[in-house]
Amino acid sequence: MDDAREDPQGASAPRAEVTLPDGQRLTAPVTRRRRDRSGTWWYDLQIELPDRSEDRRHGPTLTSRTITICAPHPVVQPIPGEDYSSLDPPPPEKRKQWRLSPPPAQDSRADAYLHRLDCAQAQSAGGMLTDREALAALAGPDVTVPCPVCRPDAVLRHRR
């Protein structure tokens, strides 16, 4: 297995030790971790396994397949010295939960529309905003209109 696993951003992924159901132990790169409501850490890991590949000319050959598994602590044990903080989501006040997108062509009164991230009406063009930035956009000098479909103002009203 490849010990120098890289993540998409180019930084080395932290590794953790996994105990398989039959008692085998292996080390695998961690791609994500999160806590559940009870406070237990769950880890997403990538494990590379040998696999068979068929080739009509040369017959079967040995290849590898990477699978992703998810397991909780204590099945997954952090390795001392590994930095897992890069996998943690930002604190709630720094999360980008809103999308500021250009208004529809038929709306000449607005400079921008504010949407929830999962709104189907939001265009991919435009910026991502935190709660504080979204509130500032709605109160700012530019005419920012809350989307009438996803109603971000209903949620933001309680976050002032």
Backbone torsions as a table, in degrees:
resi	resn	phi	psi	omega
1	MET	NA	154.3	-176.0
2	ASP	-84.9	116.3	-178.9
3	ASP	-78.5	-19.4	-176.9
4	ALA	-102.2	56.0	-179.9
5	ARG	-68.1	131.8	179.9
6	GLU	-111.0	145.5	174.8
7	ASP	-91.7	171.6	-176.1
8	PRO	-59.0	-28.8	-179.0
9	GLN	-80.3	-6.0	177.2
10	GLY	97.9	-9.6	178.7
11	ALA	-86.9	151.2	179.5
12	SER	-71.1	132.1	179.9
13	ALA	-75.2	138.5	176.4
14	PRO	-66.2	153.9	-177.5
15	ARG	-114.0	157.1	177.4
16	ALA	-141.3	160.6	179.1
17	GLU	-96.7	131.5	-177.1
18	VAL	-115.7	135.2	173.3
19	THR	-104.6	116.2	-179.5
20	LEU	-76.4	161.7	-177.4
21	PRO	-55.8	-29.2	-179.6
22	ASP	-88.5	6.8	176.5
23	GLY	96.3	-10.2	177.0
24	GLN	-64.2	147.8	178.4
25	ARG	-120.9	138.1	176.1
26	LEU	-146.0	163.7	178.8
27	THR	-108.1	135.2	-176.9
28	ALA	-141.9	151.4	176.1
29	PRO	-69.8	139.6	178.1
30	VAL	-96.7	126.2	179.3
31	THR	-99.8	-19.9	-178.7
32	ARG	-164.0	151.1	170.3
33	ARG	-144.2	151.1	179.2
34	ARG	-157.9	157.2	178.5
35	ARG	-98.6	143.3	172.4
36	ASP	-91.1	-176.6	-175.5
37	ARG	-63.7	-27.1	-179.6
38	SER	-83.3	-6.0	179.3
39	GLY	96.1	2.1	179.3
40	THR	-77.0	133.5	176.0
41	TRP	-79.9	134.0	173.3
42	TRP	-114.8	134.5	-176.5
43	TYR	-116.8	134.0	169.0
44	ASP	-96.4	126.5	-175.7
45	LEU	-127.1	152.2	175.0
46	GLN	-109.7	122.9	-179.9
47	ILE	-117.3	130.0	179.8
48	GLU	-97.9	125.2	-177.4
49	LEU	-121.2	150.5	175.7
50	PRO	-69.0	149.2	-179.1
51	ASP	-148.4	161.1	179.0
52	ARG	-101.8	136.2	176.7
53	SER	-122.0	134.6	-179.8
54	GLU	-95.7	134.0	176.1
55	ASP	-130.2	125.0	-175.7
56	ARG	-60.6	-33.9	-177.8
57	ARG	-80.6	-45.0	-170.1
58	HIS	-106.9	-4.1	-179.3
59	GLY	83.9	-164.0	-177.2
60	PRO	-71.1	144.1	175.8
61	THR	-132.7	157.3	178.3
62	LEU	-85.3	125.4	174.8
63	THR	-129.2	-168.8	175.4
64	SER	-135.2	156.3	178.9
65	ARG	-130.5	134.3	177.3
66	THR	-99.3	127.1	176.4
67	ILE	-116.9	152.5	177.0
68	THR	-108.8	129.7	176.9
69	ILE	-122.6	161.7	176.0
70	CYS	-129.8	128.3	-179.3
71	ALA	-146.6	152.8	-178.2
72	PRO	-90.5	166.9	166.7
73	HIS	-72.8	134.8	16.7
74	PRO	-96.3	2.5	175.6
75	VAL	-61.1	-38.5	175.6
76	VAL	-105.1	125.9	179.9
77	GLN	-112.8	125.1	174.7
78	PRO	-61.4	146.8	177.6
79	ILE	-95.3	126.2	179.5
80	PRO	-55.8	134.4	179.5
81	GLY	96.9	-15.9	177.2
82	GLU	-81.8	141.1	-178.9
83	ASP	-99.8	108.5	-179.5
84	TYR	-96.0	-4.3	-175.9
85	SER	-63.2	-26.6	179.0
86	SER	-67.6	-18.2	-179.9
87	LEU	-88.0	-15.4	-176.2
88	ASP	-76.2	142.4	176.0
89	PRO	-69.4	155.7	177.6
90	PRO	-65.7	160.6	177.3
91	PRO	-60.9	155.9	-174.9
92	PRO	-51.7	-37.6	-177.4
93	GLU	-70.7	-13.6	-179.8
94	LYS	-107.8	1.1	-179.2
95	ARG	-76.8	137.2	177.8
96	LYS	-87.5	103.9	-174.3
97	GLN	-114.4	1.5	-174.4
98	TRP	-131.8	152.5	178.7
99	ARG	-122.5	129.1	175.5
100	LEU	-102.2	114.8	-176.1
101	SER	-125.7	160.2	178.4
102	PRO	-60.6	150.3	179.7
103	PRO	-71.4	159.1	174.2
104	PRO	-60.3	153.7	-176.8
105	ALA	-58.5	-31.4	-177.3
106	GLN	-80.6	-6.6	-178.9
107	ASP	-104.8	100.7	-178.9
108	SER	-91.9	-6.8	-177.5
109	ARG	-85.3	-15.3	-175.5
110	ALA	-111.1	145.9	173.2
111	ASP	-86.9	-29.9	-179.0
112	ALA	-159.8	161.6	174.5
113	TYR	-116.3	141.0	176.6
114	LEU	-103.6	129.2	-176.9
115	HIS	-128.8	159.2	165.4
116	ARG	-74.1	157.5	-177.4
117	LEU	-60.5	-33.7	-176.5
118	ASP	-92.0	10.3	-178.9
119	CYS	-71.1	129.6	179.8
120	ALA	-72.2	-18.2	-179.4
121	GLN	-81.5	-17.3	-176.6
122	ALA	-71.6	138.1	174.6
123	GLN	-88.1	153.0	-179.4
124	SER	-71.7	-20.6	175.7
125	ALA	-73.8	146.2	179.8
126	GLY	115.1	173.3	-173.7
127	GLY	-100.9	163.9	175.7
128	MET	-98.7	142.3	-175.2
129	LEU	-130.5	151.0	170.6
130	THR	-84.0	175.4	177.0
131	ASP	-56.3	-48.8	-177.5
132	ARG	-61.6	-43.4	179.5
133	GLU	-66.5	-36.6	179.0
134	ALA	-66.4	-42.6	177.5
135	LEU	-62.9	-40.1	178.3
136	ALA	-65.2	-37.6	179.4
137	ALA	-65.9	-40.2	179.1
138	LEU	-68.6	-30.4	-178.5
139	ALA	-95.0	-7.3	-173.7
140	GLY	-74.1	178.7	-177.4
141	PRO	-71.2	-28.9	176.6
142	ASP	-73.7	151.1	-179.7
143	VAL	-84.8	99.7	176.9
144	THR	-106.4	123.4	-175.8
145	VAL	-105.8	130.8	174.4
146	PRO	-69.7	139.6	-179.0
147	CYS	-60.3	130.7	179.4
148	PRO	-74.2	-12.4	-179.8
149	VAL	-87.0	-54.2	-175.4
150	CYS	-92.1	-13.1	174.9
151	ARG	50.3	62.6	179.5
152	PRO	-64.8	-26.5	180.0
153	ASP	-64.2	-28.5	178.6
154	ALA	-66.2	-34.1	178.0
155	VAL	-81.7	-44.1	-177.1
156	LEU	-66.1	-25.7	-179.9
157	ARG	-57.3	-33.5	-177.4
158	HIS	-89.9	-0.5	-176.7
159	ARG	-109.7	12.3	-179.2
160	ARG	-73.2	NA	NA
